[in-house]
C-alpha cells in the first residue's frame, strides 16, 4: 500500500517537474525576493534578437550572431530586467502614486499612436502586452523617478548606483555573478 502511494507521489512530482521545465516557470534571478522568470528573460532575449534582425535588414545586411554575441545579448537582457525590477521596487517606495503616474504616461503615449502595437510587433516581435511590460513600463518608471529627483535636486545616476549596490540580487544561473553594479 505504501509503495503505491510512493509511486503515485513520484509520478506526480515528475509531471510537475516536466510542466515547470517546459513552461519555463522557474526563476533565473531574485531581486530583493522578487523573481525574474526564465520565460520572461527568454522572451526579452527573443525581442532583442528580433530587433537586431530588423535593424540589419534596414541596413541592407544580414544579422548572423555568433555565440559570443548571443552570450552578450543574454547577459544584457538579464541586466536590464534586474535594473528595471530595482527601479520599480524603489519607485513604488519613493514616489507617491508611482504606478498611477507611470500608467498615465503610458496611456498618453498610446493615445498618440494607435499603431504602436503593430510597430512593437514589427520591431521586436512583441505582443502589445510584452511591449507594455518590457519597453513602456520600465521607461515610464525611469522617467517618473528622474523627474521626482530633478525636483529635489538629486542625481539619479549616483542614487541608482547606490541602490543597485544595496539590492539583494541572487542569480540562479551559475555562469553569471552580480558584483553590486552589473552582471559578470
N, C-alpha and C positions, 0 to 999 in steps of 0.2 A: 504494500500500500504506500509506504513512504517513497519507494523507488518511483512509483507512478507520479507522485507529486514533484519529485525532483526532476523527472523528465519533462513534465508539463512546465515547471518553472524555467528549466533550461531552454525549452523551445520558445517560451515567451520572451526570455532575455535575448535570444538570438534574433527574434523578429524585431524587437525594439531596437537592437543594435543596427540591424540592416536598414530600418526606417531612418534612424538618425544619420547614418553614413550616406545613404542615397539622397536624403532630403537636405543634406549639408546643414544639419541643425546642431552644430557644436561650435563653441567659441574659439576664435583664433587669438583674441586678446580680451583682457578685462581692464577697463578704465575706471578706477575708483569703484570697483564692484559691478560696473555696468558692462555687459558683454558686447563684443563685436562678433557677429556670427560669420561663419565661413561663407554661407550663401550670400551675405551682404558684401563681403570682401570680394568674392568671386565675381559678383555682378558688377561691382565698381571697376574691377580689372577689365572685364569684357567691354564696358563702356569706354574706358581709356584706350584700349586697343582699337576699338571701332573708330574712335575719333582720330587716332593716328592714321588709320587706313584712309579715312575720308580726306584728311589733310594731304596725304600723299597723292591721292587721286587728283585733288585740285592743283597740286604742284606738277602733275603730269609724270609722277614717278610711281614706283611700286613699293609698298611697305612690306618688308620681309624681316621681321625681328629675329635676332639671334638669341641664344639662351641668356647671354648677359643682359640684353635689353629687356627681355621678359622678366628676369630677376629684378631689375631696377624698377620696372612698372609695378610688380607685385609689392615690393618694399615701399615704394612711394604711395601706392594706394592705401596700404595699411597705415602709413604715417599720417596721411590725410584724414582717414577715418578716425584715428586716435585723436588728432588735434581737433577735429570737428566735435567729437564727443566731449573733450575737455572744455571747449568753448561753450557748448550747450549747457553743461553742468554748471560752469561758473556764471554764465549769463543769467540763468534762472535764479541764482542767488543774488547777483549784483544789481540787476535791473528789474524794477517793478514792472509787472505786466510784460515780461520778456517775450513770452510766446505770442501774446496778443499783438504786440508791436511788430514782431517778426512776420506773423501771418498777414497783417495788414500790408506790409511791404510787398509780400509775395502776391497778394490779391491785386495790388496796384500794378505790379509788373505784368500780371496775367491779363489785366483789363486792357492794357496797351496792345497786346497781340493775342488774337485767338489762335494763331497758328504756332504758338510756342511748343505745343505738343508734337506737331509734325516736325518742327525744327529739332527738337530733342531726340526724336526717333531717328531722323536723318543723320544728325551729328554724332550721337552717342549710341544709338540703338536702344535708348531708354524708353520705357513707358512714361506716361505723364507722372505717375506716382514715383518712379525711380528718379526722374529729373527733379521733382519736388524735393525728395529726400537727399539726393546726392549733390545737387547744384544749388537750387534756390534757397532751401532752408539754411544750409551752412553759411552761404554768402550773406543772407539776411541776418543771421545771428552775429556774424563778424561785424557787419555794418552797424548794428544796433549797439554793440559793445563799444566800438570805436567812437561812435557819436556821443555816447554817455561819457566816455573817458575824455573826449575833447572838451566837453562842458566843464569837467572837473580838472582839466589840465594834467591828465595822467598819460604817460607814454604807454601806448598799447603794446608795442613790441617788447619793452622791458617787463611790463606786467605779465605778458603771455609767456615769456621765457621763464619767469619766476613760477608761474602757476604750473607750467609743464614739469618743472623740477620737483614741485611738491606733489604732483599727481602720482597715485599708486597705479603703475602700469604693469600688468603681468601678461607676457606674451606666451601663448601656448605652442608656438612654433619654435622648435629647437634651433632653427637656422638664424633666428633673429634675437637681438638683445636690445633693451631700451637703456639709453645712457642718461636719461633725465632731460634730454632735448630731442633726440632723434633715434631712429632705429638703426642699428648697426648690423 
